[in-house]
């Protein structure tokens, strides 16, 4: 799955990004296990690709807590 995303960034993904306007927000919901993204470079490459396309990027990590 991650290889497919990285391989498609310059083709399919760029084509999809053209449909959004400057004031649009894109939300990417990733799986909740942060460990999935700390040991492989796919998320970092994804963010770098968005930044090269002049998108502002903000990451939010939400954690459920039990009292």
mmCIF file of the N, C-alpha and C atoms, coordinates in Angstrom:
data_MODEL
# 
_entry.id   MODEL 
# 
loop_
_atom_site.group_PDB 
_atom_site.id 
_atom_site.type_symbol 
_atom_site.label_atom_id 
_atom_site.label_alt_id 
_atom_site.label_comp_id 
_atom_site.label_asym_id 
_atom_site.label_entity_id 
_atom_site.label_seq_id 
_atom_site.pdbx_PDB_ins_code 
_atom_site.Cartn_x 
_atom_site.Cartn_y 
_atom_site.Cartn_z 
_atom_site.occupancy 
_atom_site.B_iso_or_equiv 
_atom_site.pdbx_formal_charge 
_atom_site.auth_seq_id 
_atom_site.auth_comp_id 
_atom_site.auth_asym_id 
_atom_site.auth_atom_id 
_atom_site.pdbx_PDB_model_num 
ATOM 1   N N  . UNK A 1 1  ? 0.820   -1.201 0.000   1.00 0.00 ? 1  UNK A N  1 
ATOM 2   C CA . UNK A 1 1  ? 0.000   0.000  0.000   1.00 0.00 ? 1  UNK A CA 1 
ATOM 3   C C  . UNK A 1 1  ? 0.858   1.256  0.000   1.00 0.00 ? 1  UNK A C  1 
ATOM 4   N N  . UNK A 1 2  ? 1.856   1.317  0.872   1.00 0.00 ? 2  UNK A N  1 
ATOM 5   C CA . UNK A 1 2  ? 2.665   2.528  0.943   1.00 0.00 ? 2  UNK A CA 1 
ATOM 6   C C  . UNK A 1 2  ? 3.475   2.738  -0.321  1.00 0.00 ? 2  UNK A C  1 
ATOM 7   N N  . UNK A 1 3  ? 3.989   1.685  -0.917  1.00 0.00 ? 3  UNK A N  1 
ATOM 8   C CA . UNK A 1 3  ? 4.726   1.820  -2.164  1.00 0.00 ? 3  UNK A CA 1 
ATOM 9   C C  . UNK A 1 3  ? 3.820   2.348  -3.256  1.00 0.00 ? 3  UNK A C  1 
ATOM 10  N N  . UNK A 1 4  ? 2.589   1.884  -3.284  1.00 0.00 ? 4  UNK A N  1 
ATOM 11  C CA . UNK A 1 4  ? 1.643   2.348  -4.297  1.00 0.00 ? 4  UNK A CA 1 
ATOM 12  C C  . UNK A 1 4  ? 1.404   3.843  -4.159  1.00 0.00 ? 4  UNK A C  1 
ATOM 13  N N  . UNK A 1 5  ? 1.252   4.342  -2.952  1.00 0.00 ? 5  UNK A N  1 
ATOM 14  C CA . UNK A 1 5  ? 1.055   5.767  -2.734  1.00 0.00 ? 5  UNK A CA 1 
ATOM 15  C C  . UNK A 1 5  ? 2.265   6.559  -3.210  1.00 0.00 ? 5  UNK A C  1 
ATOM 16  N N  . UNK A 1 6  ? 3.440   6.143  -2.815  1.00 0.00 ? 6  UNK A N  1 
ATOM 17  C CA . UNK A 1 6  ? 4.649   6.847  -3.228  1.00 0.00 ? 6  UNK A CA 1 
ATOM 18  C C  . UNK A 1 6  ? 4.840   6.805  -4.739  1.00 0.00 ? 6  UNK A C  1 
ATOM 19  N N  . UNK A 1 7  ? 4.536   5.699  -5.355  1.00 0.00 ? 7  UNK A N  1 
ATOM 20  C CA . UNK A 1 7  ? 4.680   5.576  -6.807  1.00 0.00 ? 7  UNK A CA 1 
ATOM 21  C C  . UNK A 1 7  ? 3.664   6.426  -7.557  1.00 0.00 ? 7  UNK A C  1 
ATOM 22  N N  . UNK A 1 8  ? 2.559   6.758  -6.927  1.00 0.00 ? 8  UNK A N  1 
ATOM 23  C CA . UNK A 1 8  ? 1.481   7.495  -7.596  1.00 0.00 ? 8  UNK A CA 1 
ATOM 24  C C  . UNK A 1 8  ? 1.501   8.992  -7.321  1.00 0.00 ? 8  UNK A C  1 
ATOM 25  N N  . UNK A 1 9  ? 2.426   9.477  -6.516  1.00 0.00 ? 9  UNK A N  1 
ATOM 26  C CA . UNK A 1 9  ? 2.425   10.889 -6.136  1.00 0.00 ? 9  UNK A CA 1 
ATOM 27  C C  . UNK A 1 9  ? 2.552   11.813 -7.340  1.00 0.00 ? 9  UNK A C  1 
ATOM 28  N N  . UNK A 1 10 ? 3.432   11.513 -8.260  1.00 0.00 ? 10 UNK A N  1 
ATOM 29  C CA . UNK A 1 10 ? 3.659   12.403 -9.396  1.00 0.00 ? 10 UNK A CA 1 
ATOM 30  C C  . UNK A 1 10 ? 2.617   12.272 -10.493 1.00 0.00 ? 10 UNK A C  1 
ATOM 31  N N  . UNK A 1 11 ? 1.829   11.238 -10.475 1.00 0.00 ? 11 UNK A N  1 
ATOM 32  C CA . UNK A 1 11 ? 0.846   11.037 -11.537 1.00 0.00 ? 11 UNK A CA 1 
ATOM 33  C C  . UNK A 1 11 ? -0.570  11.254 -11.017 1.00 0.00 ? 11 UNK A C  1 
ATOM 34  N N  . UNK A 1 12 ? -1.125  10.224 -10.458 1.00 0.00 ? 12 UNK A N  1 
ATOM 35  C CA . UNK A 1 12 ? -2.522  10.257 -10.026 1.00 0.00 ? 12 UNK A CA 1 
ATOM 36  C C  . UNK A 1 12 ? -2.769  11.315 -8.963  1.00 0.00 ? 12 UNK A C  1 
ATOM 37  N N  . UNK A 1 13 ? -1.914  11.382 -7.949  1.00 0.00 ? 13 UNK A N  1 
ATOM 38  C CA . UNK A 1 13 ? -2.149  12.299 -6.834  1.00 0.00 ? 13 UNK A CA 1 
ATOM 39  C C  . UNK A 1 13 ? -2.068  13.757 -7.281  1.00 0.00 ? 13 UNK A C  1 
ATOM 40  N N  . UNK A 1 14 ? -1.084  14.095 -8.099  1.00 0.00 ? 14 UNK A N  1 
ATOM 41  C CA . UNK A 1 14 ? -0.986  15.469 -8.616  1.00 0.00 ? 14 UNK A CA 1 
ATOM 42  C C  . UNK A 1 14 ? -2.221  15.847 -9.421  1.00 0.00 ? 14 UNK A C  1 
ATOM 43  N N  . UNK A 1 15 ? -2.721  14.910 -10.173 1.00 0.00 ? 15 UNK A N  1 
ATOM 44  C CA . UNK A 1 15 ? -3.933  15.159 -10.956 1.00 0.00 ? 15 UNK A CA 1 
ATOM 45  C C  . UNK A 1 15 ? -5.122  15.452 -10.045 1.00 0.00 ? 15 UNK A C  1 
ATOM 46  N N  . UNK A 1 16 ? -5.223  14.732 -8.944  1.00 0.00 ? 16 UNK A N  1 
ATOM 47  C CA . UNK A 1 16 ? -6.310  14.960 -7.988  1.00 0.00 ? 16 UNK A CA 1 
ATOM 48  C C  . UNK A 1 16 ? -6.180  16.310 -7.287  1.00 0.00 ? 16 UNK A C  1 
ATOM 49  N N  . UNK A 1 17 ? -4.964  16.728 -6.998  1.00 0.00 ? 17 UNK A N  1 
ATOM 50  C CA . UNK A 1 17 ? -4.745  18.000 -6.311  1.00 0.00 ? 17 UNK A CA 1 
ATOM 51  C C  . UNK A 1 17 ? -5.145  19.204 -7.162  1.00 0.00 ? 17 UNK A C  1 
ATOM 52  N N  . UNK A 1 18 ? -5.120  19.061 -8.463  1.00 0.00 ? 18 UNK A N  1 
ATOM 53  C CA . UNK A 1 18 ? -5.490  20.164 -9.360  1.00 0.00 ? 18 UNK A CA 1 
ATOM 54  C C  . UNK A 1 18 ? -6.945  20.575 -9.198  1.00 0.00 ? 18 UNK A C  1 
ATOM 55  N N  . UNK A 1 19 ? -7.769  19.722 -8.647  1.00 0.00 ? 19 UNK A N  1 
ATOM 56  C CA . UNK A 1 19 ? -9.199  20.003 -8.513  1.00 0.00 ? 19 UNK A CA 1 
ATOM 57  C C  . UNK A 1 19 ? -9.537  20.872 -7.304  1.00 0.00 ? 19 UNK A C  1 
ATOM 58  N N  . UNK A 1 20 ? -8.549  21.199 -6.478  1.00 0.00 ? 20 UNK A N  1 
ATOM 59  C CA . UNK A 1 20 ? -8.809  21.954 -5.260  1.00 0.00 ? 20 UNK A CA 1 
ATOM 60  C C  . UNK A 1 20 ? -8.384  23.401 -5.425  1.00 0.00 ? 20 UNK A C  1 
ATOM 61  N N  . UNK A 1 21 ? -9.112  24.297 -4.767  1.00 0.00 ? 21 UNK A N  1 
ATOM 62  C CA . UNK A 1 21 ? -8.842  25.717 -4.836  1.00 0.00 ? 21 UNK A CA 1 
ATOM 63  C C  . UNK A 1 21 ? -7.919  26.144 -3.699  1.00 0.00 ? 21 UNK A C  1 
ATOM 64  N N  . UNK A 1 22 ? -7.442  27.376 -3.763  1.00 0.00 ? 22 UNK A N  1 
ATOM 65  C CA . UNK A 1 22 ? -6.508  27.880 -2.755  1.00 0.00 ? 22 UNK A CA 1 
ATOM 66  C C  . UNK A 1 22 ? -7.091  27.909 -1.350  1.00 0.00 ? 22 UNK A C  1 
ATOM 67  N N  . UNK A 1 23 ? -8.387  28.086 -1.227  1.00 0.00 ? 23 UNK A N  1 
ATOM 68  C CA . UNK A 1 23 ? -8.971  28.185 0.115   1.00 0.00 ? 23 UNK A CA 1 
ATOM 69  C C  . UNK A 1 23 ? -9.591  26.870 0.594   1.00 0.00 ? 23 UNK A C  1 
ATOM 70  N N  . UNK A 1 24 ? -9.325  25.780 -0.101  1.00 0.00 ? 24 UNK A N  1 
ATOM 71  C CA . UNK A 1 24 ? -9.825  24.467 0.308   1.00 0.00 ? 24 UNK A CA 1 
ATOM 72  C C  . UNK A 1 24 ? -8.902  23.849 1.358   1.00 0.00 ? 24 UNK A C  1 
ATOM 73  N N  . UNK A 1 25 ? -9.481  23.020 2.184   1.00 0.00 ? 25 UNK A N  1 
ATOM 74  C CA . UNK A 1 25 ? -8.726  22.245 3.168   1.00 0.00 ? 25 UNK A CA 1 
ATOM 75  C C  . UNK A 1 25 ? -8.802  20.777 2.759   1.00 0.00 ? 25 UNK A C  1 
ATOM 76  N N  . UNK A 1 26 ? -7.689  20.103 2.844   1.00 0.00 ? 26 UNK A N  1 
ATOM 77  C CA . UNK A 1 26 ? -7.641  18.661 2.614   1.00 0.00 ? 26 UNK A CA 1 
ATOM 78  C C  . UNK A 1 26 ? -7.314  18.000 3.939   1.00 0.00 ? 26 UNK A C  1 
ATOM 79  N N  . UNK A 1 27 ? -8.069  16.985 4.299   1.00 0.00 ? 27 UNK A N  1 
ATOM 80  C CA . UNK A 1 27 ? -7.829  16.268 5.546   1.00 0.00 ? 27 UNK A CA 1 
ATOM 81  C C  . UNK A 1 27 ? -7.486  14.825 5.199   1.00 0.00 ? 27 UNK A C  1 
ATOM 82  N N  . UNK A 1 28 ? -6.357  14.373 5.695   1.00 0.00 ? 28 UNK A N  1 
ATOM 83  C CA . UNK A 1 28 ? -5.925  12.997 5.497   1.00 0.00 ? 28 UNK A CA 1 
ATOM 84  C C  . UNK A 1 28 ? -5.953  12.318 6.856   1.00 0.00 ? 28 UNK A C  1 
ATOM 85  N N  . UNK A 1 29 ? -6.770  11.322 6.983   1.00 0.00 ? 29 UNK A N  1 
ATOM 86  C CA . UNK A 1 29 ? -6.891  10.588 8.235   1.00 0.00 ? 29 UNK A CA 1 
ATOM 87  C C  . UNK A 1 29 ? -6.049  9.325  8.120   1.00 0.00 ? 29 UNK A C  1 
ATOM 88  N N  . UNK A 1 30 ? -5.010  9.278  8.898   1.00 0.00 ? 30 UNK A N  1 
ATOM 89  C CA . UNK A 1 30 ? -4.096  8.138  8.876   1.00 0.00 ? 30 UNK A CA 1 
ATOM 90  C C  . UNK A 1 30 ? -4.443  7.177  10.003  1.00 0.00 ? 30 UNK A C  1 
ATOM 91  N N  . UNK A 1 31 ? -4.018  5.925  9.889   1.00 0.00 ? 31 UNK A N  1 
ATOM 92  C CA . UNK A 1 31 ? -4.262  4.978  10.976  1.00 0.00 ? 31 UNK A CA 1 
ATOM 93  C C  . UNK A 1 31 ? -3.709  5.513  12.286  1.00 0.00 ? 31 UNK A C  1 
ATOM 94  N N  . UNK A 1 32 ? -4.328  5.152  13.379  1.00 0.00 ? 32 UNK A N  1 
ATOM 95  C CA . UNK A 1 32 ? -3.992  5.704  14.672  1.00 0.00 ? 32 UNK A CA 1 
ATOM 96  C C  . UNK A 1 32 ? -2.703  5.228  15.299  1.00 0.00 ? 32 UNK A C  1 
ATOM 97  N N  . UNK A 1 33 ? -2.004  4.319  14.682  1.00 0.00 ? 33 UNK A N  1 
ATOM 98  C CA . UNK A 1 33 ? -0.758  3.831  15.268  1.00 0.00 ? 33 UNK A CA 1 
ATOM 99  C C  . UNK A 1 33 ? 0.414   4.640  14.730  1.00 0.00 ? 33 UNK A C  1 
ATOM 100 N N  . UNK A 1 34 ? 0.921   5.546  15.540  1.00 0.00 ? 34 UNK A N  1 
ATOM 101 C CA . UNK A 1 34 ? 2.009   6.417  15.110  1.00 0.00 ? 34 UNK A CA 1 
ATOM 102 C C  . UNK A 1 34 ? 3.256   5.614  14.737  1.00 0.00 ? 34 UNK A C  1 
ATOM 103 N N  . UNK A 1 35 ? 3.392   4.421  15.289  1.00 0.00 ? 35 UNK A N  1 
ATOM 104 C CA . UNK A 1 35 ? 4.545   3.588  14.979  1.00 0.00 ? 35 UNK A CA 1 
ATOM 105 C C  . UNK A 1 35 ? 4.608   3.226  13.497  1.00 0.00 ? 35 UNK A C  1 
ATOM 106 N N  . UNK A 1 36 ? 3.465   3.210  12.846  1.00 0.00 ? 36 UNK A N  1 
ATOM 107 C CA . UNK A 1 36 ? 3.452   2.894  11.419  1.00 0.00 ? 36 UNK A CA 1 
ATOM 108 C C  . UNK A 1 36 ? 4.191   3.945  10.598  1.00 0.00 ? 36 UNK A C  1 
ATOM 109 N N  . UNK A 1 37 ? 4.320   5.147  11.138  1.00 0.00 ? 37 UNK A N  1 
ATOM 110 C CA . UNK A 1 37 ? 4.925   6.233  10.376  1.00 0.00 ? 37 UNK A CA 1 
ATOM 111 C C  . UNK A 1 37 ? 6.294   6.642  10.876  1.00 0.00 ? 37 UNK A C  1 
ATOM 112 N N  . UNK A 1 38 ? 6.757   6.080  11.970  1.00 0.00 ? 38 UNK A N  1 
ATOM 113 C CA . UNK A 1 38 ? 8.059   6.469  12.496  1.00 0.00 ? 38 UNK A CA 1 
ATOM 114 C C  . UNK A 1 38 ? 9.195   5.624  11.933  1.00 0.00 ? 38 UNK A C  1 
ATOM 115 N N  . UNK A 1 39 ? 8.893   4.478  11.369  1.00 0.00 ? 39 UNK A N  1 
ATOM 116 C CA . UNK A 1 39 ? 9.940   3.582  10.887  1.00 0.00 ? 39 UNK A CA 1 
ATOM 117 C C  . UNK A 1 39 ? 10.023  3.483  9.369   1.00 0.00 ? 39 UNK A C  1 
ATOM 118 N N  . UNK A 1 40 ? 9.077   4.073  8.672   1.00 0.00 ? 40 UNK A N  1 
ATOM 119 C CA . UNK A 1 40 ? 9.106   4.072  7.208   1.00 0.00 ? 40 UNK A CA 1 
ATOM 120 C C  . UNK A 1 40 ? 8.946   5.510  6.718   1.00 0.00 ? 40 UNK A C  1 
ATOM 121 N N  . UNK A 1 41 ? 9.561   5.865  5.607   1.00 0.00 ? 41 UNK A N  1 
ATOM 122 C CA . UNK A 1 41 ? 9.565   7.264  5.159   1.00 0.00 ? 41 UNK A CA 1 
ATOM 123 C C  . UNK A 1 41 ? 8.340   7.700  4.356   1.00 0.00 ? 41 UNK A C  1 
ATOM 124 N N  . UNK A 1 42 ? 7.325   6.867  4.244   1.00 0.00 ? 42 UNK A N  1 
ATOM 125 C CA . UNK A 1 42 ? 6.228   7.188  3.335   1.00 0.00 ? 42 UNK A CA 1 
ATOM 126 C C  . UNK A 1 42 ? 5.487   8.468  3.729   1.00 0.00 ? 42 UNK A C  1 
ATOM 127 N N  . UNK A 1 43 ? 5.213   8.671  4.998   1.00 0.00 ? 43 UNK A N  1 
ATOM 128 C CA . UNK A 1 43 ? 4.481   9.865  5.405   1.00 0.00 ? 43 UNK A CA 1 
ATOM 129 C C  . UNK A 1 43 ? 5.329   11.121 5.217   1.00 0.00 ? 43 UNK A C  1 
ATOM 130 N N  . UNK A 1 44 ? 6.598   11.027 5.539   1.00 0.00 ? 44 UNK A N  1 
ATOM 131 C CA . UNK A 1 44 ? 7.501   12.163 5.332   1.00 0.00 ? 44 UNK A CA 1 
ATOM 132 C C  . UNK A 1 44 ? 7.581   12.512 3.838   1.00 0.00 ? 44 UNK A C  1 
ATOM 133 N N  . UNK A 1 45 ? 7.688   11.519 2.976   1.00 0.00 ? 45 UNK A N  1 
ATOM 134 C CA . UNK A 1 45 ? 7.729   11.758 1.532   1.00 0.00 ? 45 UNK A CA 1 
ATOM 135 C C  . UNK A 1 45 ? 6.421   12.377 1.049   1.00 0.00 ? 45 UNK A C  1 
ATOM 136 N N  . UNK A 1 46 ? 5.317   11.932 1.596   1.00 0.00 ? 46 UNK A N  1 
ATOM 137 C CA . UNK A 1 46 ? 4.001   12.465 1.250   1.00 0.00 ? 46 UNK A CA 1 
ATOM 138 C C  . UNK A 1 46 ? 3.907   13.941 1.616   1.00 0.00 ? 46 UNK A C  1 
ATOM 139 N N  . UNK A 1 47 ? 4.338   14.291 2.825   1.00 0.00 ? 47 UNK A N  1 
ATOM 140 C CA . UNK A 1 47 ? 4.307   15.684 3.281   1.00 0.00 ? 47 UNK A CA 1 
ATOM 141 C C  . UNK A 1 47 ? 5.251   16.540 2.443   1.00 0.00 ? 47 UNK A C  1 
ATOM 142 N N  . UNK A 1 48 ? 6.428   16.047 2.165   1.00 0.00 ? 48 UNK A N  1 
ATOM 143 C CA . UNK A 1 48 ? 7.381   16.800 1.332   1.00 0.00 ? 48 UNK A CA 1 
ATOM 144 C C  . UNK A 1 48 ? 6.817   17.046 -0.060  1.00 0.00 ? 48 UNK A C  1 
ATOM 145 N N  . UNK A 1 49 ? 6.111   16.079 -0.592  1.00 0.00 ? 49 UNK A N  1 
ATOM 146 C CA . UNK A 1 49 ? 5.491   16.239 -1.902  1.00 0.00 ? 49 UNK A CA 1 
ATOM 147 C C  . UNK A 1 49 ? 4.433   17.349 -1.859  1.00 0.00 ? 49 UNK A C  1 
ATOM 148 N N  . UNK A 1 50 ? 3.609   17.365 -0.824  1.00 0.00 ? 50 UNK A N  1 
ATOM 149 C CA . UNK A 1 50 ? 2.608   18.419 -0.681  1.00 0.00 ? 50 UNK A CA 1 
ATOM 150 C C  . UNK A 1 50 ? 3.263   19.795 -0.549  1.00 0.00 ? 50 UNK A C  1 
ATOM 151 N N  . UNK A 1 51 ? 4.350   19.876 0.202   1.00 0.00 ? 51 UNK A N  1 
ATOM 152 C CA . UNK A 1 51 ? 5.045   21.151 0.376   1.00 0.00 ? 51 UNK A CA 1 
ATOM 153 C C  . UNK A 1 51 ? 5.661   21.630 -0.938  1.00 0.00 ? 51 UNK A C  1 
ATOM 154 N N  . UNK A 1 52 ? 6.168   20.715 -1.754  1.00 0.00 ? 52 UNK A N  1 
ATOM 155 C CA . UNK A 1 52 ? 6.701   21.097 -3.069  1.00 0.00 ? 52 UNK A CA 1 
ATOM 156 C C  . UNK A 1 52 ? 5.607   21.644 -3.975  1.00 0.00 ? 52 UNK A C  1 
ATOM 157 N N  . UNK A 1 53 ? 4.383   21.194 -3.749  1.00 0.00 ? 53 UNK A N  1 
ATOM 158 C CA . UNK A 1 53 ? 3.235   21.666 -4.534  1.00 0.00 ? 53 UNK A CA 1 
ATOM 159 C C  . UNK A 1 53 ? 2.615   22.921 -3.917  1.00 0.00 ? 53 UNK A C  1 
ATOM 160 N N  . UNK A 1 54 ? 3.306   23.561 -3.006  1.00 0.00 ? 54 UNK A N  1 
ATOM 161 C CA . UNK A 1 54 ? 2.919   24.818 -2.356  1.00 0.00 ? 54 UNK A CA 1 
ATOM 162 C C  . UNK A 1 54 ? 1.668   24.657 -1.490  1.00 0.00 ? 54 UNK A C  1 
ATOM 163 N N  . UNK A 1 55 ? 1.547   23.537 -0.809  1.00 0.00 ? 55 UNK A N  1 
ATOM 164 C CA . UNK A 1 55 ? 0.481   23.348 0.180   1.00 0.00 ? 55 UNK A CA 1 
ATOM 165 C C  . UNK A 1 55 ? 1.064   23.609 1.563   1.00 0.00 ? 55 UNK A C  1 
ATOM 166 N N  . UNK A 1 56 ? 0.312   24.273 2.409   1.00 0.00 ? 56 UNK A N  1 
ATOM 167 C CA . UNK A 1 56 ? 0.677   24.391 3.815   1.00 0.00 ? 56 UNK A CA 1 
ATOM 168 C C  . UNK A 1 56 ? 0.250   23.113 4.501   1.00 0.00 ? 56 UNK A C  1 
ATOM 169 N N  . UNK A 1 57 ? 1.106   22.585 5.350   1.00 0.00 ? 57 UNK A N  1 
ATOM 170 C CA . UNK A 1 57 ? 0.846   21.297 5.988   1.00 0.00 ? 57 UNK A CA 1 
ATOM 171 C C  . UNK A 1 57 ? 0.844   21.463 7.498   1.00 0.00 ? 57 UNK A C  1 
ATOM 172 N N  . UNK A 1 58 ? -0.156  20.879 8.128   1.00 0.00 ? 58 UNK A N  1 
ATOM 173 C CA . UNK A 1 58 ? -0.252  20.880 9.580   1.00 0.00 ? 58 UNK A CA 1 
ATOM 174 C C  . UNK A 1 58 ? -0.612  19.465 10.009  1.00 0.00 ? 58 UNK A C  1 
ATOM 175 N N  . UNK A 1 59 ? 0.106   18.947 10.976  1.00 0.00 ? 59 UNK A N  1 
ATOM 176 C CA . UNK A 1 59 ? -0.171  17.606 11.487  1.00 0.00 ? 59 UNK A CA 1 
ATOM 177 C C  . UNK A 1 59 ? -0.752  17.710 12.892  1.00 0.00 ? 59 UNK A C  1 
ATOM 178 N N  . UNK A 1 60 ? -1.753  16.903 13.151  1.00 0.00 ? 60 UNK A N  1 
ATOM 179 C CA . UNK A 1 60 ? -2.387  16.870 14.461  1.00 0.00 ? 60 UNK A CA 1 
ATOM 180 C C  . UNK A 1 60 ? -2.437  15.412 14.896  1.00 0.00 ? 60 UNK A C  1 
ATOM 181 N N  . UNK A 1 61 ? -1.973  15.161 16.102  1.00 0.00 ? 61 UNK A N  1 
ATOM 182 C CA . UNK A 1 61 ? -2.035  13.814 16.664  1.00 0.00 ? 61 UNK A CA 1 
ATOM 183 C C  . UNK A 1 61 ? -3.053  13.850 17.791  1.00 0.00 ? 61 UNK A C  1 
ATOM 184 N N  . UNK A 1 62 ? -4.132  13.131 17.616  1.00 0.00 ? 62 UNK A N  1 
ATOM 185 C CA . UNK A 1 62 ? -5.189  13.085 18.629  1.00 0.00 ? 62 UNK A CA 1 
ATOM 186 C C  . UNK A 1 62 ? -5.067  11.789 19.410  1.00 0.00 ? 62 UNK A C  1 
ATOM 187 N N  . UNK A 1 63 ? -5.217  11.902 20.693  1.00 0.00 ? 63 UNK A N  1 
ATOM 188 C CA . UNK A 1 63 ? -5.067  10.752 21.566  1.00 0.00 ? 63 UNK A CA 1 
ATOM 189 C C  . UNK A 1 63 ? -6.308  10.640 22.449  1.00 0.00 ? 63 UNK A C  1 
ATOM 190 N N  . UNK A 1 64 ? -6.915  9.482  22.461  1.00 0.00 ? 64 UNK A N  1 
ATOM 191 C CA . UNK A 1 64 ? -8.040  9.231  23.373  1.00 0.00 ? 64 UNK A CA 1 
ATOM 192 C C  . UNK A 1 64 ? -7.465  8.908  24.739  1.00 0.00 ? 64 UNK A C  1 
ATOM 193 N N  . UNK A 1 65 ? -8.039  9.493  25.749  1.00 0.00 ? 65 UNK A N  1 
ATOM 194 C CA . UNK A 1 65 ? -7.597  9.156  27.094  1.00 0.00 ? 65 UNK A CA 1 
ATOM 195 C C  . UNK A 1 65 ? -8.804  8.716  27.920  1.00 0.00 ? 65 UNK A C  1 
ATOM 196 N N  . UNK A 1 66 ? -8.535  7.852  28.845  1.00 0.00 ? 66 UNK A N  1 
ATOM 197 C CA . UNK A 1 66 ? -9.597  7.370  29.729  1.00 0.00 ? 66 UNK A CA 1 
ATOM 198 C C  . UNK A 1 66 ? -9.298  7.847  31.150  1.00 0.00 ? 66 UNK A C  1 
ATOM 199 N N  . UNK A 1 67 ? -10.328 8.301  31.788  1.00 0.00 ? 67 UNK A N  1 
ATOM 200 C CA . UNK A 1 67 ? -10.152 8.795  33.146  1.00 0.00 ? 67 UNK A CA 1 
ATOM 201 C C  . UNK A 1 67 ? -10.673 7.770  34.125  1.00 0.00 ? 67 UNK A C  1 
# 
